[in-house]
Amino acid sequence: MSQQGSSWQHAGELIQPGNYAGALKESDRLLAERLNNVLLLRFKGICLMETGRQDEAVKVLRRAVTLNPNSIASRFYLA
């Protein structure tokens, strides 16, 4: 598995048991390398929502929708 793939897997493993703070930290680390990755932005938005940071989540998800207006999943979480 590529390093990128293993990083994504690790982030996903953190979110599964509800470790949103850890998943948020991992998504921030990955976003530092891939600033405009819509999937990572959506992932970060979900983590922010789950940790009670709705205002920040809205900003991140709006950015994801701006980058990819056709992303139904990003629009769903933004709603």
C-alpha positions in Angstrom: 0.0 0.0 0.0 1.3 3.5 -0.8 2.2 5.9 2.0 -0.8 8.0 1.0 -3.0 5.0 1.2 -1.8 4.0 4.6 -2.2 7.5 5.9 -5.8 7.5 4.7 -6.4 4.1 6.2 -5.0 5.3 9.6 -7.2 8.4 9.5 -10.2 6.1 8.8 -9.3 3.8 11.6 -9.2 6.7 14.0 -12.7 7.9 13.1 -14.3 4.4 13.3 -14.2 4.1 17.1 -15.1 7.7 17.5 -11.6 9.2 17.9 -12.5 12.4 16.1 -9.8 14.4 17.8 -7.2 12.0 16.6 -8.7 11.8 13.1 -8.8 15.6 13.0 -5.1 15.8 13.8 -4.4 13.2 11.1 -6.6 15.0 8.5 -4.8 18.3 9.3 -1.4 16.6 8.8 -2.6 15.2 5.4 -4.1 18.5 4.4 -0.7 20.2 4.9 0.5 18.1 2.0 -2.7 18.3 -0.1 -4.3 21.6 0.6 -7.2 21.3 -1.9 -8.1 17.7 -1.5 -12.0 17.7 -1.3 -12.2 14.3 0.4 -9.8 15.3 3.1 -11.7 18.6 3.6 -14.9 16.7 3.9 -13.3 14.3 6.4 -12.0 17.2 8.4 -15.5 18.8 8.3 -17.1 15.7 9.7 -14.5 15.5 12.5 -15.1 19.2 13.4 -18.8 18.6 13.5 -18.4 15.6 15.8 -16.2 17.6 18.2 -18.8 20.4 18.5 -17.0 22.9 16.2 -19.8 23.6 13.8 -18.7 27.0 12.6 -15.3 25.7 11.6 -16.9 22.7 10.0 -19.1 24.9 7.8 -16.0 26.9 6.6 -14.2 23.7 5.7 -17.2 22.1 4.0 -17.9 25.3 2.0 -14.3 25.2 0.8 -14.8 21.6 -0.3 -18.0 22.6 -2.2 -16.2 25.6 -3.8 -13.4 23.3 -5.0 -15.9 20.7 -6.3 -19.4 22.0 -6.7 -20.5 18.5 -7.9 -19.6 16.8 -4.6 -22.9 15.6 -3.4 -21.3 14.2 -0.2 -19.8 17.6 0.7 -23.1 19.3 0.1 -24.8 16.7 2.2 -22.6 17.3 5.2 -22.8 21.1 4.7 -26.5 20.9 4.9 
